[in-house]
Structures are given as C-alpha cells and as structure tokens.
Amino acid sequence: MLKDADTGFIDHLRGLLPDRTVRAVEPRYLEEPRGRWPGQAGAVVAPASVDEVSMVLRACNDAGVAVVPYGGGTGLVGGQVAQAGPVPVLLSLERMTKIRAVHPEENVIEVEAGTILQDVHTAAEAVDRLYPLSIASKGSARIGGLLATNAGGVNVLRYGNARDLCLGLEVVLADGRIWNGLSRLRKDNTGYDLRNLMIGSEGTLGVITAASLKLAPRPAGEGTALMVVESPAAALSLLALARDRMGEGISAFELMHRMGLDFLAETLPDIRQPFGAPPEWFVLVDVGLAAGLDPAEALEALFADAFERGLVSDGVIAQSQAQRHEMWELREQIPEANRRVGSISSHDISLPMGRVAEFIEKGGPALGRLGTFRINCFGHLGDGNLHYNVFPPKGRSKNEFQNLRDEIKTCVHDLVNAMGGSVSAEHGIGRLKVDDLERYGDPVKLEIMRGIKAQFDPRGILNPGAVLRAAD
C-alpha cells in the first residue's frame, strides 16, 4: 500500500540530498496544458545527477511513496499529473541538462534527460548535424519525457519516432539501481532490448536520466511548399508521387483542413494566411535534398506533375528561409489556435495510410448523429497520424458540451479501432487513456504489460495510474 509523501518523509529526503534539491510545490507543476486535471505532490525534488535520482528512488521505494517523473510538463494525456491517490513526490529532471558528449563523426550526441529539445537542436547545429525530432513544444519539452512517451512529431516520415533516434539509455530503476545502458552502438544483440522497453513506458518502469541520440547529416538543400488538394485521398496520391520522385528526400508531409486556417484567423490574426480564399484541404511538403539538387525546382516539378494528374489545384513554394519559416509557423500554431478555441474532445489517432481518407469521410457523419460540431482534422499524413479534434459551433463554449465528451471520444475511437488503427499515435496513454487501453487493447498484451510492471516496480511506486490502472 502506497503512503503519502508527508512532512516527515520530505524532511527525510532533505537530509539525504544537497541543499535546494527538495522544494515546495509551485502551481505550474500541478497543471497540464489542457487544464483538465489538477495534480498533487508533497514536494518537488530536482536532483542534479543520476546518483541523486538513485537516492530519491531508493528512499521512496523503501517508504512506499509514489514518484511522478516530470520533464517539461507538455504531455497531453496526464502522464505528468497525479490527481488522485496517495500524495506523491514529483521528481523533476529540470536540473539535469548537460550535453555530455558530441560525436559528429559517429552522428551521436549524449545528453541528460532534462535537456530541452531546442538545446539539442542547437548543439547538433553547432557541429553541422541535425537532430530530426521536432514538435511544436520544442522550446520546453525535455528529452527524458520525449523518450518516455516515444514522441513523434513532423519528421517521423523520414527519420522515425523518438525510439528510432535513440541508441542507448541511462535509467534508474524503482529500487534505486542504475542501469548503465548509455551505449553508442548501432548493433548490439546481447539479450533483451531494455532500451526499447523503457522508451514509451511513460516513467512506469524506470526514470530515464540520460540518452545517446542519433544525429543525421544536414540536408544540403531544404525546401517547403503548400499545395491545395481536392481531398485527403488526393493528398495520399500526392505523397506517393512525391516519394516516387524524391524518395527519402521527403522529410515531412502534413495534411491540414480549412478549419485550421479559420481558427488561426479567429485567434491568432497576426499569422499570415497563405491563400486568398482558404481551401478545404491542403498539405505542407518539406524536403531535404543532397548537394546538386535544387529543392525549389524539385517541388515545382512535383507540383506540375501533380497538377497534370488532377491531384493539386494551387500552391505556394517557399523562395527563402523566411518563407519556409512562415509556412511552418502556420502548421505549428494550429495546436495553439485549437487551445484558444477550446475543444470538446481531442484525439491523437493513427490509421493504416490506405484508410485515412475513409476514416475522415465517415467520421463527420458519425459525429453528426451526436450533434453539430466543428472538426479540425490535421496531422502527419506520411505516418497515418491524425489529430482529430472536435469543437463546439462558433459562438458557443466547450463547457456547454461536457456531457457529450465521452460519447464523442467513444464514437471516434470505436471507428478508429474498427479500421485497424490506434487510439494513441504519439501522445502516449498517460492517465487519460487508461480506459481506452483496456477497452481496445489486446488482453494478452495487457497481461504481459502488467507482468513487466510487477517485475520492474513490485511496490508500484513509479507513476501509479499512468498507462496501467493503479493497484488497489
């Protein structure tokens, strides 16, 4: 049975750790971006080294006190917010921000888990390399949390998820033992793959304290374009054509709907709109090509070919880095516009690519049986990941529709599941989707997961209630 992190236990931690490591809880640690769940914690503990993390976990495990690992606080499924149960310790990795080593000739960088994603990008750029993982919250998201949730982002099409960009990990287990798996090896078949077990486990099996990450050569030439498509089906055909023409040179392929432009105009009017009349559907295509190839010319040729095939009707090709930035700003500000409008229910889903258009075609009418809503559907078409968010009619508040939230979510997720998709593409399970995992997950997989959890964390102190339902 877990116990509260009470005053006596917090004082015990203070005696074990250096000054300023244990401190009072500020409100920002108990909030999450969508404002749905208030958290609780007895104290914030911010160690500065892996040995200090080890001391914290050993003490918490011995006392039966829960630990909630905390990265940048940007997670959208409540994995960093414990709103019920015994009061936990909140373990923040924010002081562990060292770039331990950079090996440009190996395309490897070793960083501590509290390092902000943007700082990894900067360190890679300093040696003329690229760390490809990129998300809208790159200025605050931390590497440990990105690995713990197996984050995706806009470049998965070319470079893969966080899991695909990691070579090794340093992890502290529930009882305080340190697994020194911080390898730079690209081939290592010495037993079970603990690295990939920890990645995506959301702090329920161990606390990631450092990682060896893959870098990539910077493309010699980069280009970006917005192209108007007739439909999501046409967008998929355009993606296939782009891959036929440029192969792995396609870095990102983002599908966007007119509703996203409407929300930007409504909430962020300073964002420059790229079209005189907002199209129903359009895509952002980003390419990175080898020396000797002109990205703008390649995109122009792609547009001409696609136009002849009836796949596109209009487009804008960036002629400068400033224009590329404007196009990406448009895409990256859509989540902020969504937040300001206020969704009734948001969904991070993935589907087999061949069924994306069918899902979009069926999703609207299915939700229409519950009421009249605005739907902002956008996402990473190249890997089948859609952000399918449902909003109230213009002029009305999401609070008027709270009684329909569960029905809306179930409607969307039932359709996704029936089409062989996933109800969590890149945000994880956290606490928000525990019921969904039980509803749609394979029973054998769930049984194995519970066994793994019991093996790594027999006292259940690590992020209880996240991913798997907390034991009574």
C-alpha positions in Angstrom: 0.0 0.0 0.0 1.4 3.4 -1.0 1.8 6.1 1.5 1.5 9.9 1.3 4.7 11.9 0.9 4.1 13.6 4.3 6.2 16.2 6.1 8.3 13.5 7.9 9.2 11.8 4.7 10.0 15.1 2.9 12.3 16.1 5.8 14.0 12.7 5.4 14.7 13.4 1.7 16.1 16.8 2.6 18.5 15.1 4.9 19.7 12.8 2.1 20.1 15.4 -0.7 22.1 18.6 -1.3 20.5 22.0 -0.4 17.8 23.3 -2.8 17.2 19.8 -4.2 13.9 19.5 -2.3 11.5 22.4 -2.5 7.9 23.4 -2.2 5.4 22.7 -5.0 4.7 25.5 -7.3 1.3 25.6 -9.1 3.0 25.1 -12.6 4.0 21.6 -11.6 0.4 20.6 -10.9 -1.1 21.8 -14.2 -1.2 20.3 -17.7 -1.6 22.1 -21.0 -5.3 21.4 -21.5 -6.2 22.4 -17.9 -8.3 19.3 -17.4 -6.8 17.8 -14.3 -5.2 19.5 -11.2 -2.3 17.5 -9.8 -1.0 16.9 -6.3 2.5 16.4 -4.8 4.1 16.6 -1.4 7.3 18.2 -2.8 9.2 18.8 -5.9 12.6 17.0 -5.9 15.0 18.2 -8.6 18.2 16.1 -8.5 21.3 17.3 -10.3 22.8 13.8 -11.0 22.0 10.2 -11.7 23.3 9.3 -8.2 20.9 11.8 -6.6 18.0 10.3 -8.7 19.1 6.9 -7.4 18.9 8.1 -3.7 15.5 9.6 -4.2 14.0 6.4 -5.8 15.6 4.2 -3.2 14.2 6.2 -0.4 10.7 6.4 -2.0 10.7 2.6 -2.7 11.7 1.8 0.9 9.0 4.0 2.3 6.3 3.1 -0.3 5.9 6.6 -1.5 4.9 7.2 -5.2 7.0 9.1 -7.6 5.7 11.0 -10.6 8.6 11.8 -13.1 8.3 15.3 -14.6 10.0 16.5 -17.8 8.8 19.7 -19.5 5.2 19.3 -18.5 4.0 19.4 -22.1 2.3 16.0 -22.2 -1.3 16.0 -23.3 -2.6 12.7 -21.7 -2.0 13.5 -18.0 1.1 11.3 -17.5 2.8 14.0 -15.5 -0.2 14.9 -13.3 -1.4 12.6 -10.4 -4.8 13.9 -9.4 -5.8 11.1 -7.1 -4.4 8.5 -4.7 -1.6 8.9 -2.1 0.3 12.2 -2.4 3.4 11.5 -4.5 6.9 13.0 -4.8 7.2 14.9 -8.0 10.6 14.1 -9.5 11.7 16.9 -11.9 14.7 16.3 -14.2 15.0 20.1 -15.0 18.5 20.4 -13.5 19.9 17.5 -15.4 20.7 19.5 -18.6 24.2 18.6 -19.6 25.3 17.8 -23.1 27.7 15.1 -22.0 29.4 14.5 -25.3 29.0 15.1 -29.1 30.5 12.7 -31.6 29.8 14.3 -35.0 31.8 11.6 -36.9 29.5 9.0 -35.4 26.4 11.1 -35.7 25.8 10.7 -31.9 25.0 13.1 -29.1 24.8 12.2 -25.4 22.5 14.3 -23.3 20.9 14.3 -19.9 17.2 13.8 -19.6 16.3 17.3 -18.6 17.9 18.8 -21.8 15.3 20.9 -23.7 14.7 19.7 -27.2 15.6 23.1 -28.8 19.0 22.9 -27.0 19.7 19.5 -28.6 18.9 21.1 -31.9 21.3 23.9 -31.2 24.1 21.6 -30.1 23.6 19.5 -33.3 23.7 22.5 -35.5 27.0 23.6 -33.9 28.7 20.5 -35.4 26.7 20.8 -38.7 24.4 18.0 -37.8 20.6 17.6 -37.4 18.6 16.0 -34.5 15.5 15.3 -36.5 12.8 15.0 -33.8 10.7 18.2 -33.9 7.5 19.1 -32.2 5.6 22.4 -31.6 6.7 22.4 -27.9 10.4 22.1 -28.7 11.2 25.1 -26.6 10.0 23.5 -23.4 9.8 19.7 -23.9 12.7 17.7 -22.4 14.4 14.7 -23.8 13.5 12.4 -21.0 9.8 13.0 -21.4 10.1 12.7 -25.2 11.7 9.3 -24.9 9.3 8.2 -22.1 6.4 8.9 -24.4 8.1 7.9 -27.7 7.2 11.2 -29.2 6.7 11.6 -32.9 6.4 15.0 -34.5 6.6 16.3 -38.0 9.7 14.3 -39.3 8.6 10.8 -38.5 8.1 10.1 -42.2 11.8 10.3 -42.9 13.6 9.8 -39.5 11.1 7.8 -37.3 9.8 8.3 -33.8 11.9 9.1 -30.7 12.6 5.4 -30.4 14.2 5.3 -33.8 16.5 8.1 -32.8 17.9 6.6 -29.6 20.9 4.3 -29.3 21.3 3.9 -25.5 19.8 5.0 -22.2 20.9 5.5 -18.6 17.9 4.6 -16.4 17.3 4.5 -12.6 15.0 1.6 -11.5 12.4 1.8 -8.8 14.7 0.4 -6.1 17.4 2.9 -7.0 19.6 0.6 -9.1 21.2 2.3 -12.1 21.1 0.6 -15.5 24.1 1.9 -17.4 22.9 1.3 -21.0 24.2 4.5 -22.4 25.6 2.8 -25.5 26.7 4.4 -28.8 26.5 1.0 -30.6 24.2 0.6 -33.6 24.4 -3.2 -33.4 24.1 -5.0 -30.0 22.3 -8.3 -29.8 23.2 -9.2 -26.2 19.9 -10.2 -24.8 16.5 -8.5 -24.3 16.0 -5.0 -25.7 15.7 -3.0 -22.4 16.2 0.3 -24.2 13.0 0.0 -26.3 11.1 -1.4 -23.3 11.9 1.8 -21.4 11.1 4.1 -24.3 7.4 4.7 -24.4 6.9 3.3 -20.8 6.0 6.8 -19.5 8.0 6.6 -16.3 6.3 3.5 -15.1 9.3 1.1 -15.4 12.2 3.4 -14.6 13.4 7.0 -14.8 15.4 7.9 -17.8 18.3 10.1 -16.8 20.4 10.3 -20.0 20.4 9.1 -23.6 22.6 8.6 -26.6 20.8 10.1 -29.5 21.2 9.7 -33.3 22.1 12.7 -35.3 21.8 13.0 -39.1 23.7 14.9 -41.7 22.1 18.2 -42.5 20.5 18.2 -46.0 22.4 20.3 -48.4 19.2 21.9 -49.7 15.8 22.3 -48.0 12.5 23.4 -49.4 8.9 23.8 -48.4 5.6 24.1 -50.2 1.9 24.4 -49.5 -0.2 22.6 -52.1 -4.0 22.6 -52.4 -5.5 19.2 -52.8 -9.0 18.1 -53.7 -9.4 15.6 -50.8 -7.4 13.5 -48.3 -7.4 10.7 -50.9 -5.7 13.1 -53.4 -3.2 14.0 -50.7 -2.2 10.4 -50.2 -1.8 10.1 -54.0 0.4 13.2 -53.9 2.5 11.7 -51.2 3.1 8.6 -53.2 4.0 10.7 -56.2 6.4 12.8 -54.1 8.1 9.7 -52.8 8.4 8.2 -56.3 10.1 11.4 -57.4 12.3 12.3 -54.4 12.5 9.1 -52.3 13.7 9.7 -48.8 14.1 13.4 -49.6 10.6 13.9 -48.3 11.1 15.0 -44.7 7.5 15.9 -43.7 4.1 15.7 -45.3 1.4 17.5 -43.2 -2.3 17.4 -44.0 -4.4 20.4 -43.0 -8.0 21.4 -43.2 -9.7 24.8 -43.8 -10.9 24.8 -40.2 -7.3 25.2 -39.0 -7.0 28.4 -41.1 -10.3 29.6 -39.7 -9.1 29.0 -36.1 -5.9 30.8 -36.8 -7.7 33.8 -38.3 -10.1 33.8 -35.3 -7.5 33.5 -32.5 -4.1 34.4 -34.0 -4.8 37.0 -36.7 -1.1 38.1 -37.0 -0.3 34.7 -38.5 0.0 35.3 -42.3 -2.6 33.4 -44.3 -1.1 31.8 -47.4 -4.2 31.7 -49.6 -6.7 34.4 -50.6 -9.6 32.0 -50.1 -9.0 29.2 -47.6 -9.0 25.8 -49.4 -10.9 22.9 -48.0 -7.7 20.7 -47.8 -4.1 21.4 -48.3 -0.7 19.9 -47.5 2.7 21.1 -46.3 5.5 19.3 -48.1 9.0 19.7 -46.7 12.1 18.2 -48.5 15.8 17.9 -47.7 17.9 17.0 -50.7 21.5 16.2 -51.4 24.1 18.6 -52.9 23.5 19.4 -56.5 19.7 19.2 -56.3 17.6 22.3 -56.1 14.6 21.9 -53.7 12.5 24.6 -55.2 12.9 23.1 -58.7 12.1 19.7 -57.3 8.9 21.0 -55.7 7.9 22.9 -58.8 8.3 19.7 -60.9 6.3 17.8 -58.3 3.5 20.4 -58.5 3.5 20.4 -62.3 3.2 16.6 -62.4 0.6 16.5 -59.7 -1.4 19.3 -61.5 -1.4 17.3 -64.7 -2.8 14.3 -62.8 -5.5 16.4 -61.1 -4.1 16.0 -57.6 -3.4 19.7 -56.9 -5.1 22.9 -58.0 -3.0 25.6 -56.4 0.2 26.0 -54.4 2.9 28.2 -52.9 6.6 27.3 -52.9 8.9 29.0 -50.5 11.5 31.1 -52.1 13.5 31.9 -49.0 14.2 30.7 -45.4 11.8 33.4 -44.2 9.0 32.0 -46.3 9.8 28.4 -45.1 9.6 29.7 -41.5 6.2 31.3 -42.3 4.8 28.1 -43.7 6.0 26.0 -40.7 4.7 28.7 -38.3 1.3 28.2 -39.8 1.4 24.5 -39.1 2.9 24.7 -35.7 0.5 27.3 -34.4 -2.6 25.3 -35.2 -2.4 23.5 -31.8 -2.3 26.8 -30.0 -5.3 28.1 -32.0 -7.1 24.9 -31.1 -6.3 25.5 -27.4 -7.7 29.1 -27.6 -10.9 28.0 -29.3 -11.3 25.1 -26.8 -12.1 21.6 -27.9 -14.8 19.4 -26.5 -12.7 16.3 -27.2 -9.3 15.9 -28.9 -8.0 12.7 -30.4 -4.4 11.6 -31.3 -5.1 8.7 -33.6 -3.3 6.6 -36.3 -4.7 4.6 -39.1 -3.3 2.4 -41.9 -2.5 5.0 -44.5 -4.8 3.5 -47.0 -7.8 4.0 -44.7 -7.1 7.6 -43.6 -9.4 9.1 -46.3 -12.2 6.6 -45.5 -12.0 7.5 -41.8 -12.3 11.2 -42.5 -15.2 10.6 -44.8 -17.0 8.5 -42.1 -16.0 10.4 -39.0 -18.0 13.6 -39.7 -21.4 11.9 -40.3 -20.8 9.6 -37.3 -20.3 12.6 -35.0 -23.2 14.4 -36.7 -25.5 11.8 -35.1 -24.5 13.3 -31.7 -24.8 17.0 -32.5 -23.5 19.8 -34.6 -19.7 20.3 -34.2 -16.7 21.9 -35.9 -13.9 19.4 -36.7 -10.3 20.4 -37.1 -8.5 17.4 -38.7 -4.8 17.8 -39.4 -1.6 15.8 -38.8 1.3 13.8 -40.1 -0.2 12.1 -43.2 3.1 10.4 -44.0 2.8 8.1 -41.0 -1.0 7.9 -40.7 -1.2 10.1 -37.6 -4.2 12.5 -37.4 -5.1 15.0 -34.7 -8.9 14.8 -35.0 -10.3 17.4 -32.7 -14.0 18.2 -32.1 -15.1 21.8 -31.2 -18.4 23.5 -30.4 -20.2 25.6 -33.0 -18.9 29.1 -33.4 -20.0 31.3 -30.6 -20.6 28.5 -28.1 -18.3 27.2 -25.4 -16.9 23.7 -24.9 -18.4 23.8 -21.4 -21.9 23.5 -22.9 -21.0 20.1 -24.3 -19.2 18.4 -21.4 -22.0 15.9 -21.2 -21.1 14.7 -24.7 -17.3 14.4 -24.3 -17.3 10.7 -23.5 -19.8 9.9 -26.3 -17.7 11.8 -28.8 -14.5 10.1 -27.8 -16.1 6.7 -27.9 -17.6 7.4 -31.4 -14.2 8.4 -32.7 -12.2 5.7 -31.1 -14.7 2.9 -32.0 -14.3 3.9 -35.6 -10.5 4.1 -35.4 -10.4 0.6 -33.8 -12.8 -0.9 -36.4 -10.4 0.3 -39.1 -7.4 -1.3 -37.5 -6.0 1.9 -36.1 -4.7 3.1 -32.8 -6.3 5.5 -30.3 -2.9 6.8 -29.2 -0.5 7.6 -32.0 2.2 9.8 -30.5 1.0 11.2 -27.2 1.0 8.1 -25.1 -1.6 6.6 -22.7 -0.9 8.6 -19.6 -3.9 8.7 -17.3 -6.4 10.0 -19.9 -6.4 6.8 -22.0 -6.1 4.0 -19.4 -9.8 3.1 -20.0 -9.2 3.2 -23.8 -6.2 0.8 -23.5 -8.4 -1.6 -21.5 -11.2 -1.3 -24.0 -9.3 -1.7 -27.2 -6.0 -3.3 -26.2 -5.2 -7.0 -26.8 -5.9 -8.9 -23.5 -2.7 -10.9 -23.8 -0.6 -7.8 -24.4 -2.2 -6.2 -21.3 -1.4 -9.3 -19.2 2.2 -9.2 -20.3 2.4 -5.5 -19.6 1.2 -6.0 -16.1 3.8 -8.7 -15.5 6.6 -6.5 -16.8 5.4 -3.7 -14.5 5.3 -6.0 -11.5 8.9 -7.2 -12.3 10.4 -3.7 -12.6 8.3 -2.0 -10.0 6.9 -4.5 -7.5 5.8 -1.9 -5.0 4.1 0.2 -7.7 5.8 3.5 -6.8 6.6 4.6 -10.4 3.9 6.9 -11.8 1.0 4.9 -10.5 -2.2 5.1 -12.5 -0.3 6.0 -15.8 -0.5 3.5 -18.6 -1.9 0.8 -16.4 -4.6 1.2 -13.8 -3.1 1.6 -10.3 -3.5 -1.4 -8.0 -6.0 -1.0 -5.1 
